[in-house]
Amino acid sequence: MKISIQPQWVLDGRSELDPVMRRLLPLLAAVEREGNLQRAARELGFSYRLAWGIAREGERALGAPVLKMSRGRGSRLTPLGETLLWAEKRVAARLAPMIRNVASELEFEIERALREAPVVFRLRASHGFAIELLRDHLAHEHVPIELKYCGSMDALASLAAGDCEIGGFHAPVGPLQREALAFYAKWLRAEGLTLVMLCARRQGIITAPGNPKAIGSLADLARPGMRFVNRQFGSGTRLLLDLLLAREGIESSEIAGYPSGEFTHSAVAACVASGMADAGFGVEHAARRFGLEFIPVANERYFLVCRDAALKDPFVKQLLETLKSRRFRAAAAKIAGIDASHAGTITAMDDAFPELREMLAEPARER
């Protein structure tokens, strides 16, 4: 059973206005895409008359027009319409992981009540588009899964504590890999762990279309007047950025907005797209979804981790088959900045992180 929970706008507590907002926001999004009210109505399955009525209802409810109509030039959003649409996008981007976590918990409880036995397949993972895609494919295949988004360190801690069967984390490729592993080592040191490749991906600076602030490097984020939006503390993306700044000798305290913390890449991109920030740091696909510029900075690998014994679990076997399937890899190939050509490949810890054994031996030599 797959549950979907949707946020709802309520204007001044007036229930009669709820249907207005439920219909107005999708209409504004369609007009933005189509540039024409008639084509937007056709896309949504509305008549032109109904679409026009929805726009007028929104205008009466809000006290100002949301669309500007021009003969021969189509339709476009007014500043109020643009603000409403970007607010809706920010709500979706910011709340999506939390809403999905709640939905997953409800699915878990309902499945347990229906089956009179607990669903044992629990996944804790750092938020990402490949993980979202994996969840959708497993749901399509009727694999009962309880997915909770959390930071990479929290995901590994949950696996170590036995609170999940699989944890997901990502680590940079190259010189920063060893430094990132220092934060993960206490959980990866356990015997009998297996790494499963999910994808490789690019992370970088996200800026407004056309890069109006002429941002070319991380150092530019510390320029006076620059507004930055960050990921939440404990996320792998924030850890990566911390390491990148330290390598270049840039103090995070010099970056306005660095203490901020959004829980998804989409939320970061939405803040930039709506003008709330001049730049953010995240994955390429988030930037492309919002029509933003992307400046590549680092490559990383995203792994799923489980105990060796879990490989015999039928749910984990199905997960591996899904990752290796042509259908999943083809869908992942459409995500900008993602390479899932090796998805589902089982990798030994020493092969993926050869420096880990040496790192774990260092404390023993000191003692």
N, C-alpha and C positions, 0 to 999 in steps of 0.2 A: 504494500500500500504506500503510495507516494502522496505526501501532504504538501500543499502550497499555501503559504500565509502571505497576504498582501497588506501593505500599509494602506491606511485610509485617511484622506483629508477631511476635516470637519471645520466648516467656517462658522465661527462665533457660536458653536454649539447648536446650530440650526439644522436639524435633521433633514429639512426639505431641500437644503442646498447640497447634501451629500451626492445625489445622483448627478448634479451639475458637474461637480469636480471629477467624478468617476468617468464621465464622458468627455469632459473638456480637455483633460490632460492628454489622452491618446490622440484626440483631434489635433491639438497643437503639435504633437510630435509628427503626425502624418503631414501636416502642412509644411513643417520645417523640411521634411524629406522631399515632398513633391513640389513645393513652391506654388501650389494651386489648390484652392478649396475643393473644387470639383473632383480633381484626381485624388485628393486626400479622402474625400467622402467615399469614392469608389473603392479605395484600398481598404477602408474600414467596413464596407458593406452598407454604408448609409446612403440615403438620397441626398441630393444637394440641399434640398429644403430642410431636411433634418439637421445636416451639418451647420447650415447657416443659423438655424434655431438654437443649436447648442452654443455657438459662438456668441449669439445675442444674450442667451441666458447667463453665460459667464460674465459678459459685460455688465449686465444688470446686478449680478450678485457681487461683483468686485468693485463696481463703481467706475470702471474705466475700460476702454476697448482692449481686446487681446489680439485682434487681427486688423491689419490694414489692407484694404482691397484697392487694387488699381486696375482700371480697365485696360486690357491688353498686356498687363504686366504681372498678372497672377495675384497671389496673396503672400503676405509675409507677416511675421509676428511683430507686434508692437514691443517696446521695452518691457511692459508688464508681462506680455505673453512669453517673451524670452526668459524673464526672471522666473516665472512659474515653471517653465519647462526645465530650466537648469536646477531649480529647487527639487523638482521631482527626480531628476537624474541623481542629484546628490543624496537624496533620501535612499534611493535604490542602491547606490554604490556603497553608502556608509552602513546601511542596516542589513544588506543582503547576507553576509556571513552569519550574523547573529540570528536573523530570522531562519536561515537554513539550519543552524544548530538547534533551535527550538523545534522546528519541523521534524528534524531527524530524531530528537528525543521523543516526540509524540508518536512518530512511526514505530520507534522501538517499543514503546509501552503498548501500543495497539497490537503490534505483532505478537508481543508476549501474551497479551490477553487472549488473542485469537488462537494461538498455537499452544497455550498453556505450558510454554517453555521459553526461556530467554533466548533472544537472538545474540549470538556470540561474536559476530563479526563487527568489530569496532575499529574505526579508523580515526586517528588524530593527525592533523596535517596543517602545515602552513598554507595559507590561502594562495591559490594560483589557478590559472585558467585550465591547465591540464588536469588538475585535481577535480575541478568542476565537471570537466568533460568525462572523466573516469566515473564520477558518481552518477552522471546521467546514463552512461552506458550500462553500468551495473543495475541501475533501477529498471532500465529497459529489458534487461535479462532476468528480472525478478530475483536479484540477489539481495537478501535483506542486509542492510548496512546501516550502521549508526556513524555518521560522519560529523565530527566537530572540528571547526577551524580554530587554530591557535598558533602561537609562535613556534618556530622550529625547536627551540629549547624546551618549551612546554610539551610538545609532541613527543620528544625523546624521553622526557621525564615521565610522561604517562605510560610509555611502553615499558620503561624500567620498573615502574610501580605496579605493572600488571593491569593497568586501567584500559588497555586497548590491545588488539592483536597486531596492529600495524601503525607505525608512526612515520610521518613524512617530514623531511628537512632538505634544505639545499645548501650547497657550499660552493664557493668560487673556484674557478679553475686557474692554476698558475701560482705565483708566489704567495698570494694571500690564503691559499688553501690551508697551509699549516697553521696560520694564525687563527683562522676560523675554527679549525678542529680543536684548538685549545679550549674553546667554549663548549664543544660537544663531547670531548674525550671521556668525561666521567660517565657518560651514558653509553658510549660506543665501546668502552673497555670490556664490557661483559662478554663472556664466552657464549658461543652458540647463536650469534646473530647473523642474519643474512641480509644483504643489500639487494634491492630490486630497482633497476633503472626505470625512472618515469620519463624524464626528458632532459634535454639541455636547453638553456634559454639565455636570452640577453637581458641585462639590466642597464639602465642609463638614466640620463636627465630628461625629464618631460617638460616641455615648454609650450607656450601659446603658438598658434599657427603662424608660420613665418619667422618664429623666434625673434620677436620685436626687441627683446632685451639683449640680443646678440650674445647669448650665453654659449661659450665654446668649451668650457672645462669646469671642473668642480670648484676651482678657485673663484670663478665668477659668482658662485652662490653667496660668497661673503662680501660682495660689493655693497656699498651703502644704498639703501632704498630697495634692495631685493627682498622679496617675500617668498619664503620657502614653506612647503608642506611636507611632512615626514611620515613614515610608517611608525607603528606603535613600538614601544620599547619591548624587547624580547623577540621581535620578528627577525627572521634571517636577513631580510632586506635592510633593516636598520643596522644590523650587525655588519653587513657588507659595507654599507656606507661609512660607518664608524671606522672600519679598517682602511678604506680608501682614503679618507680624510687624514688619518694618522700617517699613512704612507707619504702623503704629499705635504705634511706639516701644516695642515689647515685646522684651526681651532673651531670646533662645532659651535662654541659660544659666540663666534663672529657671524654666524648665519641666523638671520632673523626668522623665527618660526621653527627652528630645529627641534625644540622640545615638544612640538605638536605630535600627534599620533593617530593616524588613520589606520583602520584595520584591514583595508584592501587596497590593491593597486588601482582599482576602479575609482575608489573614493579619492585617492591622490589625484588622479587624472581629472576627475570631476571638479575638484577645487581649482585646478589650473584652468580648465575650460571655462569655468564660470567667472574667472577673474579674481577669485579670492586669494590666489597665489600666483607668483610669476613662474615658479618652477617647482618640480617635485622630483622624486627618484622612484623608479619602479620598472616594471617589465614593458617591453615594446608594445604588446598587444593592447594594454590599457590605453596607451597614447593613441594608437591607431583607431580604437573604438570611438574616441572623442574627437578625432580629426586634429590631433596635436602633433607637434614636432617631437622627434626622439633622437637623442644623441647617445649612441652606444658607449658604455664605459667598461663593463665587465661581463664575462661569460661565467656561467655556473651550471652545475649539475643538480638535478632534483632527484633524490632517492626516496624509496620507501624501505622501511626497515621492519623486519619481523624476526621472531625466534625461529631457529631451524625447525623445531617441531611443528610450527604453524604451517609449514609447506605441505603437510599432509592433510590440512583442513580443507574440506571441499569448497568452502567459500574463498579461501586464498588461492586454491587451484583455479577457480573460475576467474578470479581477479587477474592471475597471470595469463590465462588464455585470452581474456579481454584485451589486456595490454599488448599482446602479441598479434592480435587480430588485424587484418587488413582494414576493417571498418574503423577501428579506433585510430590506427595510425594515419589513415587518410583524413579523418576528421581533425586530428591534431595538426596535420600539415597545413591546415587552413588558419591556424592561430599564428599571428605574426610573431617572429622571434623565437619560435618553438621548434625543436628538432626531436621528434619522438620515434625516429627510425630504429632505435635500440630499446624501445619500451618493452618491459617485461623480462629483460635480460638479467639473469642472476649473476651477481658479482661478489667475489670474495672481498672481505674487508681490507686485507693486505694489498689486493690488486687495485682497489679504488683509492685507498689512502696508505701508500707505502710508508709514509712518515709516522703513521699512528703508532706502530709497534715501538719505534724508537722513542716517541714522546711518552708512552706509557712506562717505558723502562727507566726513564730519567729520574723520577721520584725514588724508585727502588735503589738506584746507585747512590743517591744523595743520602738515603738512610743508612 
